[in-house]
Amino acid sequence: MKEKLIGICLGILAANLALADDDLTGVDTLLCAPGYVRDCTIDGECEFGPAENSNMPDFILVDLDNETLLTTATNDESRTTVIEHLTRLDGLIFLQGVQGGNAFSIVISEATGDMSIAIATDGETATTFGACTPA
């Protein structure tokens, strides 16, 4: 029950962040909240659930100056991921990298804070939408 309530609260937070339309132009530290994740395997099986079911943190601190993704203090496991490619172009922030056998791509709208995430590994993908705000 507790996990379900946390998932609902995070979904509401992500929706509220998305409605806020935060302008991230020129901001270099972001706090992002992924929404529910769709995990699919090469055989066509897909599951849909909260980020924690996909080993994705509830909140991601995006440090563009240091080109890293970090978990926050609310996460049980402290993680740091290097952003290998960072591009700001036409109002979008593009982040890409590889960690632990997973390739990731993240696109964040500077005008609204809307976020799209795709993660791929051999025979499996995970996708989600979310929202970012200045940290």
N, C-alpha and C positions, 0 to 999 in steps of 0.2 A: 504494500500500500504506500509506504514511504517513497519508494522509487517512482511509483506512478505519479504521486503528488509532485515530486521534484521535477519530473519530466513535463508535467502540465505547467508548472511555474516557469520553467525554462522556455517552454513554447510561448507563453504569454510575454515573457521578457523579450524574446527574439521578435515577436510580432510588434511589441511596443517600440523596440529600437528601430524596426523597419519603418514604422509610422512616423518616427521622429524626423526622418530625412536629415540626418546630420551631415553638414558640409565638412568633408575631410580634406578639402583642398589645402595643400601645404602642411598637413598634420603628419607627424612622423611616428607617433605612438598611438596604436589603436587597441581597443578592447572589443573583441568579436565573440559572438555567441552563435555557434552552429545550431540549426534546427534539427528536426528529425532526419535520420539518414536512411537512404535506400541502399542496401548491400545486395549485389547480384553476383552470381557465379556464372562461369562459362556455360554451364548446362541449363541456364535460364531460370534457376531458382533465385527468388528475391525475397528479402526480408526488409521490413520497415520498422524503425524504432528510434528511441532516444540515442543521442550521440554516444553515451557511455556504453551502449551495447556493441558499438563498432570500435571500441577502444579510442574514441575521439574525446578530447576534454570538453567539458561544458563551456569553458571560456578559454579564449586564446588571446594572449597579449602579442600583438604584432609590432615589433621594433624595427622600423624601416631603416633607421640610422645604422644599426648594428646588423641588419639583415638576418634577423632571427625571429622564430616563433617560439613562444614560451607558454608553459602552463601557469596558471595563477595559484595562489595559496589555497584556493578551494579544492584543487585537484589532489587526489591521494598520492599521485606520482609526479615528481618534478621532472619535466622534460624540456629540452631545448632542441630546436630543429633549425638548421642553417637554410636560409633562403639562397639558393644558388643563382637564380635569375630574378631580378627585380626590375620592372619597367613601369614607368608612369607615362601614359599616352592617351590623349584625347579624353581626359577625365576618368580614366580607369587605372587601377593599380593591379599589375599582373605579378604574381609570385609563383615561382616554380622551384622544385627541388626533388631530391631523392633521400629517403632515410629508411633503414631497416627493410630494404627490399620493396619499398613502396614509392611510387612516383606521385607527386601531388602538384596540382594547379589550383590556384585561388585567384579569383577576379573580384575586385572590390570597386564599387562606384564611388568616386570622390564626392559626387553631388548628393547622394542619398545614403551612403553607408551600406547599401545592399551588397551581399556577398554570395558568391557561388563557389563551391569546393568540389573538386573531383580527385579521387585517389584511386590509383590502379596498381595492381600487382599481378603476378602470373595467375590468370584464370579468375580474377575477382576484381570488382570495382565497388566504390562507395561514393555516393553523391549526396550533397545537401545544399540547402540555401540557408542564409543566416543574415545577421546584421552586425555592423561595426559602428562604434562611436569613438570620439577622441578619448584617450585614456588619461 
